[in-house]
Amino acid sequence: MLDPRRSGSPPFDRALVELAKRARVLPALHPRNAADERAGLAAELEAGRMPVPRWEPLERRDVRGLVSALDRIRHALERELPTELVALYAARLDELELDVALLDALGDPRRVRPIAARRFGTGREVIDGRALEAHARALLAHTPSSEDPPTIEARGLAAMMERASRAVGLAVTVRVDPRLSAGAAAGDHTIFVQERRFGPIEARRLVAHEVLGHAVAGARGAREPLAIFEVGSAGSFADQEGLAIVLEEHASALDGARLRVLAARVLATDLMHDGASFGDAARALVERAGLSSRVAITTAERAYRGGGVARDAGYLAGWLRVRGALARGEATIDELRAGRLGLAALPALRWAYAHGRASRHPSIDLDGVLREAGCPEGTAPAPTLP
């Protein structure tokens, strides 16, 4: 049955949505024993021993059907799309091709790591005239850490997220998941929360990031007639993370500890790609970035899981890019939250607005929603970039 939202859209759009769902890399990266390993590895690191992960093998996928679907959609682009949208879709298909290659290579570091570097970037990317790793080093050198004692249970944070979702008209389920390496993560209709305690600033930050960033953009994209708004444009992974971090900043919840973790993720990514072992990388994150053993292990896990599917350089890169584009008037929060869009997609979005192919959405009162959700007050000072 044809999705009524997609009436008047290219016939392959429904196939593109299905392909993007089947080609998702992140759900395939979590070994069943991740939570147990995480606790043991942190204890090893805290005791001064070399932590060596013993993750259960990941399930490999048969990707032949995905490759065929990619080929069929690619062949239909120029025939079925307006000229103004062809490059937008083609660039996203190039990314999906890399995602499929990653799924096929999971668990094999020699195959995974070069693909991950192409797909998600490294500290060598140049932003505002200097390498991302130089931005990261400067943040670590000049940004003091901050205290945020963990006093909020996971289910308390989940309740805040549910209230914030209702406040912006989203039907979202929030689930506590002990396997999660992130504090929280948003899916299509579900937000997952790690099973641990959270500090008040962290809780406020995660509601702004996951609900008012990812969940809103995902829900709006899913309602648009063009599937590219739902599956994401090329570059949307990093730029959507950047947008969500900008919302953390606007919520006065982007504190020193968070900035140091964002910088440390670039360090972990580069250590992995340069051949450091998991244990050496975790030690470096403690010694050079000042992370706690628990956070160092989680950060290293995110770089090394799946054989080295390190996506995390994109967080700092996306924040710097989006923050700069907003300051220069090249983008707005409402545009970037119209769907899962990257900065490079905004000219196509404006074309879609002008031709009735995309909907404009009202702005969201961030502080008002966070108040209605019962979030703690934001007390983090505005960050200063060195």
N, C-alpha and C positions, 0 to 999 in steps of 0.2 A: 504493500500500500504506500502511495506517495505521501511523504511528510507534507502537510498543508503549509508549513512555514516555508517550504522550499519551492512552492509554486512559482513559476517564472524564473527559477534558477537553472543553471546548467544541469543536464540530466545526470552527469557524473558526480554531482555534489554529494548525493547520498552515499555513493561508493567511497568518496573521499573521507567522509565522517567515519565510516566503518573501518577503512584502512588505518586512519589515524589512531583509532581506539585499539586496534589489534597490534599496532607497531609501537605502543608505548613501552619505553625502556624502564622507567622507574619502578612499576610494579614487579618487574622481573628481577630486581636487584636485592631483595630482602630475603636472606636465608632464614630458615625457620628458627635457627638457634641464635639469631642476632642479639636478642636482649640478654640471654645468658652469657654469651661471649663478651658482650660489652662490659658487663659488670666485672667479669674475671680479668679482662685486659686492663681495665682501669686499676684494679687492685695490684696487678703485676707492675704496672708503670709506677704507681705510688710507692711500691716497695723497692724501686730501683732496679727491677729486673726488666729484661727485654720482652715486651709483649709480642706474641706471635698469634695471629687469629687462626682459629680452626673452624671456619664457617662451613656449614653443610653445602655440598655442591648445588649450584643453581640448575633449575630445569631448563634444558635447551629447547628452542623452538624450531619447528620446521617452517622456514620462511618462504618456501617456493610459491605458495599462494599469494603472499604479500608482494613478491617481486612481479608476478603476473599482473596483479591489480595496479601496481604502480605504472607498469607499461601501458595498460589500457587507458588509464586516466591521462597519462602524458600525451598519448596520441590524439586524445579528444580536445586538448586545450584550445588550440588556435581555431578549431572548427566550431566550438560551442561557446567561447567566451568573448565578451567585448574586448577590443584591443587593449583598453586601459587596464584590464585585469589579468592579462596573460602572464606578464612578468611576475605579478604577485603570486599567482598559483604555481608557476614553474619553480620559483625559488623555494616555496614550501615543499614541493615534491622532491627537490634536491635534498632538503633536510630529512624528509621521511626516508629517502633512500639510505642515508647514513644511519638512521634509527634502525632500519631493517638489517643493515650490515652489523650493527652493534648486537642486536638480538642473536644473529647467527654466530657471533664470535664470543658471546658471554663466557667468562671463565678462562679465556685464553689471553693473557696479558699482551703477548706480542702482536696479536691481531687487534685487540680492543683499544689499546692506548693510542695508536696513531689516528684511529677513527674518532675517538673521544676528543682528541685535541682539535681535529677539524670541526667537529660538531659543536663543542662547548667552549673552546678557547683555552688559553693559558695566560700566564702572567706576562707574556711577550706582546700581547695586544697593546697598541698605542692609543691612548685616550688623552685628549687635551695636551698633546705634545710630549707625553712621556709614557713609558711602559707601565702597564697595570701593576707589575710587581714593584715598581718604584713608588707608585701611589700606596701600595700595601705596606711597604717598608716605612714610608713616612708616617702613615697612620699608627703603626706599631711604635715608632720612635716618639711620637708627639701626643698620642692620645692616652691619658691615664685611664685605668680601668675604673669600674664603679661597683658598688655593692647593691645587691637586690635580693635580700634573704628570701628563700623559698617558703612561702606561707600559704599558698593556694593549691588545693588538691586538683588533680586533673579533672575531676567531675565538676568542680567549681568553675574552672576555665571553660569546660564544655558548655555549662549553663550560660555563661556570658556570651559565648559564640552563638548559641541558639537564640538568645534574646536579640543580639545584634542582627542576626539573619532575618528574624521576623520584622524588625524595625525597618529593614530595607526591602521587605516583600519577597524574601527568598524562602523556599521550602527546602531546608537543608537538614540532614541528619548529622549529628556529631557523635563520633565513636572514639573511645579510648583504646589505643593499640600499643601493647608493650614492645612490639618489634620495631616501631618507628625510630629512625635515627634522628629525625628533626623533631623540634618541639611540637610542631603541628604541620599538617599538609592538607591541601584542599583538592578533592576530586570533583567529578561532575556534579554529584548530588550529596556528597558526604565530605565532612572535614574530619580528619583523624588527629587525635591528640595523644602525645606520648604519655605513658603511665608513670608520672612522677609529680613532684611538687614544683610550682612555678613562683617566681618573684612577682610582686605587683606590677612593676614596670614591664617585665617580660609578658605577663598576661595581657596587659593593655596593648602591647606591641603586636602580639599574635592575633588578637581580635582585629586590629586595624589591617594587618598584613593579609591574613587568610580570608576574612569575611569581606571587608570593604575593598580589598584589592582583588585577590584571585576569585573568590566566589561570585562577586558582583560581575566582574569581567566575563567569567565563564557563563553565567546565566544570561547576560545580555547577548553574548555571542551566539548562544544556542537558540535564541529567538529570532535571529536575523535570517533573511532569505538566502544569503550567500554563505556557504559552509565554511569559507575561509575564516570568518569571524569566530566560528566555534572551534575549528581544528588548530587555529593559530597561524599567523603569518611567519615567514622566515625571520629569525631574530627575536621572536616574541618571548621565548623562554627567558633570556637575560633581561629584556626590556620590561617584561611584566614583573619579574622579580625586582627590577629597579623601581618601577612604579610602586610596588608594595612597600619597599623600603622608604621611599619618599613619604608614603602615608604614615609609616612609623614616625618619621621625622616630624610631620605635621601634627601628630598626636603627642608630641613631646615624650616619645618613648624610645628614641634611638640613642641609647646611652653609650658610655665609653666601652663597657664590656661587649656590647653588640658590635660596635665598630671594630674592635680588636678581633672578634671572631670572623667578621667579614674579610678583614685583611689576612688573617691566619688561613682562611680557606684558599686564598691565592697561593700562599706559601706551601700548603699541603699539596695543592694541584701540581705545582712546579717540582716539588720534591719527588712526587710519584713519577712524573714524566721524565725526571732526570735520573731515575733508577734507584732511588733510596728505598730501603725496605720499609714495611709498615712500622716496625718498631723504631727505626731511626727517625722516621717522620714524626711519630708521636712524641718522641723525646725532644725533637727540635721544636715542636709546638709548645712544649712546656718551657724549654730553656730560652727560646728566641722570641716567642709570642706571649709568654707568661700565662698560658692557659692552665686551668686545673687539669688534673689527670683525666677526670670524667669527660670534660669538654675536648681535651686533646684526642682522646680515643674516638669520640664521636666524629670529630672533624677528620681524622685520618680514615675512619671507616667510610665516610662519604666519598673520599678520594680513591680508595683502593677496592671498594666493593665491585663485584662483577669482573674483576681482573684489571680495574682501573678506569671505570666509567666516571671520571671526575667532571662534574658539572658546575662546581662551585665557584670557579673564577667568574662566572657570569653574574653573580650577585653584586659584587663590588663594581664590576664593569657596567652592569645595567644601571645601578644607582648613579654612578658618575655621569653616564650618558643622559639618562632621563632627567636628572637634576639640572644638568647643563641646558638641555633642550627647553625645559620649562622656564628657566631663568632668562633664556634668550627669546622667549615668546614663539618658539618653533613648534610647540605642542602644548596641549592642555591635558589636565587629568581626565576630564570628561571624554576627550577623544581617545586616550589610551585605555579607558575603561569601557569603551563601546563594544569590546570583544577582546579576544586574546590577540592583541595586535602589538607589533613592534614599531619603533619610530619610522622605519623605512616604509611601512604600510600606510602612513598617514595621508600622502597624496592620493592614494587609491580610495581611502576612506572618504576624503573630501569630495572626490568624484562621485562616490556612491551616495553621499548626502545630496549632492546637486541633482542626481538623476533618480532619486526616489528608491535607491537600492539599499539604503541603510536608515535606521531610525536614530533620531537624537534623543538623548535621555537627560532627565533633570539632574542637577548637581546633588551631591549628598552632603549633609551637615555632619561632618566627621565627629566633631566633639559632641554634638547632640545625640548621635547614635551610640557613641561610647558611654555617655551618661545613662541613656535608656537601658543599655546592656548591663549596667551595674559595674562597669570597669573601674579600677582604681584610678586616681588622678595621675596625669602625666607630669613628671617632675624632671625629666632629662633635659639638660640645657641644649640649645641648638648647637649642632656639631660644627666645628671649625676645621676646614681642610688645610693641612700643612702645605 
